[in-house]
Amino acid sequence: MSTEKPSVLFVCVHNAGRSQMAAGYLRALGGDSVEVRSAGSEPRDQINPVAIEAMAEEGIDITGNTPKILTVDAVKESDIVITMGCGDACPIFPGKRYEDWELVDPAGKDIETVRRVRDDIRSRVEALLAEIAPAA
């Protein structure tokens, strides 16, 4: 990782649910101590409305986010790349830290299921943040 604040890229296929929730948590919990990005290999045209609802219950507003296409530059500019079902579409570069979080895809799921995914993401983000930016 760089000597400056760490940079994390969350990647899922559609960049409309899991990666957006993870980025929302890391921004909310990490504040200015970490740089946050999210992207998808096949981004949707909007954020999953059930994911928006589940995050709003936590006081985190992700309505202004837009799904983005995963680019080589986004990976190059990140210290840590966390994938969530993106598979072979994620470029690999030496010197980067890669993790794969196996999470249920919230697309088309009910609010109860999305809450469970959200809570799983929160615990993983809290553990990551404690490791990479303990002062946050």
Secondary structure, 3 states (H helix, E strand, C coil): CCCCCCEEEEEECCCCCHHHHHHHHHHHHHHHHCEEEEEECCCCCCCCHHHHHHHHCCCCCCCCCCCCECCHHHHHCCCEEEECCCHHHCCCCCCCEEEECCCCCCCCCCHHHHHHHHHHHHHHHHHHHHHHCCCC
